[in-house]
């Protein structure tokens, strides 16, 4: 019964988000253009649960390159209205569109002259008469059994805010490197902003065997380096393949009992995933997570081996230098 009820809530909220994809229209596009053309900020306001959603949307916008702030409607009426300039884009969030505090504020915002937008479930509400842009976030019903507690409606508001932030990433050509510059805090965040070449094993120190070598030599390298992989290169130092613990298990499980006498070419995985030394550790971590791997060969543009990167080194094995300070391993 408990699990069934939880599933029901999740389905209701998921359907609420999907319904937005059917109602979103040119008004959303108008809002995106208004923000991109603005020389001011995005100011978001709401009260209660909608206010909490507004704060989260502001946080997402800021972290993805859109200058934003949250303005509480009551505080605005008691002095903070001075934060608003005509160059700003003001987004008011209210599911009912009849929030008294917001509706007292909106005529004052309109007089300032900035673009006014509503996120609301009632496009014909009192709130919308003051707005230049109306984003419909209506839901069929709340997930609450009394259809009262803001659940589906706030989920829809949040999803629309995420859609806005992500579209703005593309429109403003916000890059991954920009994202990392705005998230420098924390040891892992600092590490992810480094380049692969800063922490990788150099090729001369990486476990390597040559094409044609025996698995006996590869096993010795596996044991000595304890990295869970050996790289296979040719005479010109070009990467030809990789042998991992998993490759060995698969070989043996296929009832091949000649492991020690086999050659590395018959066991290695060809064309492994690679990166170059100038890639960010952020990219390396994403690649490892996507393909469920822990080791990445690092190559140049001619596929010559430059090094080896292990997941443990990304996540903090050892210490590293950042902004002149030494941080211990995490």
C-alpha positions in Angstrom: 0.0 0.0 0.0 2.8 2.4 0.9 4.8 1.7 -2.2 1.8 1.8 -4.4 0.9 5.3 -3.0 4.4 6.5 -3.5 4.3 5.3 -7.1 1.0 7.0 -7.7 2.4 10.3 -6.5 5.5 10.0 -8.8 3.2 9.2 -11.7 1.0 12.2 -11.1 3.9 14.5 -10.8 5.6 13.0 -13.9 2.4 13.4 -15.9 2.3 17.0 -14.7 5.7 17.7 -16.2 4.9 15.9 -19.4 1.7 18.1 -19.8 3.9 21.2 -19.9 5.5 19.9 -23.1 2.1 20.0 -24.7 1.2 23.5 -23.5 4.5 25.3 -23.8 4.3 27.9 -26.6 5.8 31.1 -28.1 5.5 32.8 -24.8 8.4 30.8 -23.5 10.5 31.7 -26.6 9.6 35.4 -25.9 10.8 35.1 -22.4 14.2 33.6 -23.5 14.7 36.4 -26.0 13.8 39.0 -23.4 16.4 37.6 -21.0 19.1 37.3 -23.7 18.5 40.9 -24.8 18.4 42.3 -21.3 21.3 44.2 -19.9 19.9 43.7 -16.4 19.1 40.7 -14.2 16.4 38.1 -13.9 14.5 38.8 -10.7 12.2 36.1 -9.4 9.6 36.6 -6.8 7.0 34.4 -5.0 5.8 33.5 -1.6 5.3 30.3 0.3 6.1 27.1 -1.7 6.3 29.1 -4.9 8.9 31.3 -3.3 11.0 28.3 -2.4 10.8 27.1 -6.0 11.8 30.6 -7.1 14.9 30.6 -5.0 15.9 27.3 -6.5 15.4 28.6 -10.0 17.5 31.6 -9.2 20.3 29.3 -7.9 20.2 27.3 -11.1 20.2 30.4 -13.3 23.2 31.9 -11.4 25.2 28.7 -11.7 24.6 28.5 -15.4 25.6 32.0 -16.4 22.4 34.1 -16.0 22.7 37.0 -13.5 19.6 36.5 -11.1 18.3 37.3 -7.7 15.3 36.4 -5.6 13.1 39.2 -4.3 10.6 38.4 -1.5 7.3 40.3 -2.4 6.8 41.5 1.2 10.3 42.8 1.6 10.0 44.5 -1.8 7.0 46.4 -0.5 9.1 47.5 2.5 12.2 48.9 0.7 13.7 46.2 -1.4 11.8 47.4 -4.5 14.8 49.6 -5.0 16.7 46.6 -6.3 14.6 46.5 -9.5 15.6 48.4 -12.6 13.9 48.8 -15.9 16.6 46.7 -17.6 15.6 43.7 -15.5 13.3 40.8 -16.4 10.9 40.1 -13.5 9.3 36.7 -13.1 6.5 36.3 -10.7 5.5 32.8 -9.6 2.0 31.9 -8.3 0.0 28.8 -9.2 -3.3 30.5 -8.4 -2.3 33.9 -9.9 -4.2 35.5 -6.9 -1.4 35.8 -4.4 -2.2 39.1 -2.7 1.4 40.1 -1.9 2.5 39.6 -5.5 -0.5 41.3 -6.9 0.2 44.4 -4.8 3.7 44.4 -6.0 3.3 43.8 -9.8 1.7 47.3 -10.6 4.8 48.9 -9.0 7.1 46.6 -11.0 5.2 47.5 -14.2 5.7 51.2 -13.4 9.5 50.7 -13.2 9.3 49.5 -16.8 11.0 46.1 -16.8 9.7 43.1 -18.7 7.2 41.3 -16.5 6.5 37.5 -16.7 4.2 35.2 -14.9 4.7 31.5 -14.1 1.1 30.5 -13.2 -1.4 27.8 -13.4 -4.2 30.3 -14.2 -3.4 32.2 -17.3 -6.6 34.3 -16.9 -5.9 35.3 -13.3 -5.5 38.8 -11.7 -1.8 38.4 -11.8 -1.5 38.1 -15.6 -3.1 41.4 -16.4 0.1 43.1 -15.3 2.4 40.7 -17.3 4.0 41.0 -20.7 4.7 37.3 -20.9 2.6 34.4 -19.4 4.1 31.0 -18.9 1.4 28.4 -18.3 2.4 25.9 -15.6 -1.1 24.5 -15.0 -1.4 20.9 -13.7 -4.5 18.7 -13.8 -4.3 17.9 -10.1 -2.0 18.0 -7.1 -0.5 14.7 -5.9 -2.0 15.5 -2.4 -5.1 13.3 -1.8 -7.1 16.5 -0.9 -5.8 18.2 -4.0 -4.6 21.1 -1.8 -0.9 20.8 -0.8 1.3 22.3 -3.6 3.0 19.2 -5.0 2.4 18.7 -8.7 2.1 22.5 -9.2 5.5 23.2 -7.6 7.1 20.4 -9.5 5.8 21.9 -12.7 7.1 25.3 -11.8 10.5 23.9 -11.0 10.7 21.9 -14.2 9.8 25.0 -16.2 12.5 26.9 -14.4 15.0 24.2 -15.3 13.9 24.3 -18.9 14.5 28.0 -19.0 18.0 27.7 -17.5 19.0 24.9 -19.8 17.7 26.8 -22.9 19.6 29.9 -21.8 22.8 27.8 -21.5 22.6 27.1 -25.3 21.4 30.6 -26.2 24.2 32.3 -24.3 26.8 29.8 -25.4 27.7 29.0 -21.8 30.5 26.5 -21.8 31.5 23.7 -19.5 34.6 25.7 -18.5 32.3 28.6 -17.5 30.3 26.2 -15.3 33.4 25.0 -13.5 34.5 28.5 -12.9 31.2 29.2 -11.1 31.6 26.0 -9.0 35.1 26.3 -7.6 34.2 25.4 -4.1 35.0 22.1 -2.5 38.0 19.8 -2.9 36.3 17.7 -5.6 35.2 20.8 -7.4 38.7 22.1 -7.4 40.1 18.9 -8.7 37.5 18.6 -11.5 38.6 22.0 -12.9 42.1 20.6 -13.4 43.4 19.2 -16.7 43.9 15.5 -17.2 47.6 16.0 -17.9 48.1 17.5 -14.4 47.4 14.3 -12.5 47.7 11.4 -15.0 50.4 8.7 -14.9 52.9 9.6 -17.6 53.3 7.0 -20.3 56.8 6.1 -19.1 55.3 5.2 -15.7 52.1 3.5 -16.9 51.7 -0.3 -17.1 52.3 -1.1 -20.8 53.1 -4.2 -22.9 53.8 -4.4 -26.6 51.7 -6.2 -29.2 52.9 -9.8 -29.5 53.8 -10.0 -25.8 52.6 -12.8 -23.6 49.9 -12.6 -21.1 52.4 -13.8 -18.5 54.1 -10.3 -18.9 50.8 -8.5 -18.8 49.8 -10.3 -15.6 53.1 -9.2 -14.0 52.4 -5.6 -14.9 48.8 -5.9 -13.6 50.2 -7.2 -10.3 53.0 -4.7 -10.0 51.0 -1.5 -10.7 47.6 -2.6 -9.1 45.6 -0.3 -11.4 43.3 -2.9 -12.8 44.5 -2.5 -16.4 47.5 -2.8 -18.8 47.8 -0.9 -22.0 48.9 -2.5 -25.2 51.0 -0.4 -27.6 52.9 -0.9 -30.8 56.5 -0.1 -31.6 55.6 3.5 -32.4 53.9 3.9 -29.0 50.5 4.0 -30.6 47.7 2.6 -28.4 46.3 -0.7 -29.8 44.2 -1.9 -26.9 43.7 -2.4 -23.2 43.6 -5.4 -20.9 41.5 -5.1 -17.7 40.7 -7.5 -14.9 37.3 -7.8 -16.6 38.8 -8.8 -19.9 40.7 -11.6 -18.2 37.6 -12.9 -16.4 35.7 -12.9 -19.6 38.4 -14.8 -21.4 38.6 -17.5 -18.7 34.8 -17.7 -18.3 34.6 -18.6 -22.0 36.5 -21.8 -21.0 39.8 -20.7 -22.3 42.4 -22.4 -20.1 45.5 -21.2 -21.9 45.7 -17.8 -20.2 49.4 -18.0 -19.3 50.5 -19.0 -22.8 48.1 -16.7 -24.7 49.2 -13.5 -26.3 48.0 -10.1 -25.3 46.5 -9.5 -28.8 43.9 -12.2 -28.3 42.6 -10.9 -25.0 42.9 -7.1 -25.2 39.9 -4.9 -25.9 40.6 -2.9 -29.1 39.8 0.8 -29.5 39.3 1.7 -25.9 37.8 5.0 -24.8 40.5 7.7 -24.6 41.0 11.4 -23.9 43.7 13.9 -24.5 45.8 15.5 -21.8 44.1 18.9 -22.2 40.7 17.6 -21.4 39.2 18.6 -18.1 38.9 16.0 -15.3 35.2 16.8 -15.4 35.1 15.3 -18.9 37.0 12.2 -17.8 34.7 11.6 -14.9 31.6 11.9 -17.2 33.2 9.4 -19.6 34.0 6.9 -16.9 30.6 7.1 -15.4 28.9 6.7 -18.8 30.8 3.6 -19.7 31.3 2.2 -16.2 35.1 2.2 -16.5 37.9 3.1 -14.0 40.9 3.6 -16.3 41.4 5.9 -19.3 44.3 5.9 -21.7 45.5 9.4 -22.6 46.7 9.9 -26.2 47.7 12.6 -28.6 46.0 13.4 -31.9 47.9 10.5 -33.6 46.9 8.0 -30.9 50.3 7.9 -29.3 50.2 7.1 -25.6 50.8 10.0 -23.3 49.6 8.7 -20.0 47.0 6.8 -18.0 44.2 8.2 -15.8 42.6 6.3 -13.0 39.3 7.1 -11.3 41.0 7.1 -7.9 43.2 10.0 -9.0 40.2 12.0 -10.1 38.4 11.5 -6.8 41.4 12.4 -4.7 44.1 9.7 -4.3 47.1 11.6 -3.0 47.4 15.4 -2.5 47.3 18.1 -5.1 48.1 21.8 -5.5 45.4 24.4 -5.9 45.7 28.2 -5.8 49.0 27.9 -4.1 47.8 25.7 -1.3 48.3 22.0 -0.7 45.1 19.9 -0.1 45.4 16.5 1.5 43.9 13.5 -0.1 40.1 13.1 0.2 
